[in-house]
Amino acid sequence: MKKGKEFTFPENVDKDFGIWKDYTIKDFTIAGIVFLACLALFAIPPYTIVLILAKVAITLLAMTTVMAILTIRPIQDRKNIKVRDNLNLKRRYKQSQKLYFLEPKKRGDQHADDEVK
């Protein structure tokens, strides 16, 4: 026997704590990890001008991509759904079991699910 009222929350309710504009602690952590990985890329020698420019280009591309994924909202009217949440939802849907309803086979004038008398 259940006690009290049972509440269900939809998947689009966000439990993360927003820090600045629509960014959460998790978003800043992800961007920080990518930034640290880019700094580690600069620590790798050799230090010729061509390789430094290539490393700067890779860093700019990586940071732009990460910030775009964190910022873009796929549904304009729903600000709490992010791209990564939308992609996770689509991935889980593809992996879930699908139900296919088939029409019963006909035997003469009766359907297969009717009782034979």
C-alpha positions, -999 to +999 in steps of 0.1 A: +000+000+000+014+034-010+016+062+015+012+097+003+012+111-031+038+099-057+054+126-079+070+121-112+092+146-128+096+149-166+131+143-181+134+180-192+135+193-156+171+203-149+186+196-114+219+214-121+228+246-104+232+275-129+262+298-123+262+322-152+238+328-181+226+292-187+259+275-178+261+251-149+289+238-127+290+207-150+294+229-181+323+248-166+339+216-155+338+202-190+351+234-205+379+235-179+390+199-187+391+207-224+411+239-216+436+219-195+440+193-223+447+222-247+473+236-223+489+201-221+491+202-259+512+234-257+536+216-233+546+191-260+578+202-278+590+212-305+583+249-304+586+260-340+563+287-352+544+264-376+536+239-348+526+266-324+502+280-349+488+245-355+484+240-317+466+274-315+443+264-343+435+230-326+429+248-293+405+273-309+387+246-327+383+224-296+372+252-274+347+266-300+332+231-305+328+224-268+313+258-260+289+254-290+278+221-277+273+235-242+255+266-255+232+255-284+196+247-275+180+224-301+144+235-293+142+273-292+112+275-270+126+252-243+157+267-227+163+238-203+170+211-230+206+211-242+222+194-272+239+167-252+206+159-234+188+157-267+215+134-282+214+112-251+176+109-254+179+099-291+206+074-283+185+058-255+155+057-278+175+038-305+187+013-279+152+007-264+130-021-273+105-013-300+069-027-301+055-036-334+018-044-336+009-068-364-025-075-378-037-110-369-037-135-397-071-143-413-085-179-414-113-180-437-139-154-426-126-151-390-096-134-375-070-155-357-077-139-323-115-147-324-126-179-307-136-208-328-169-224-318 
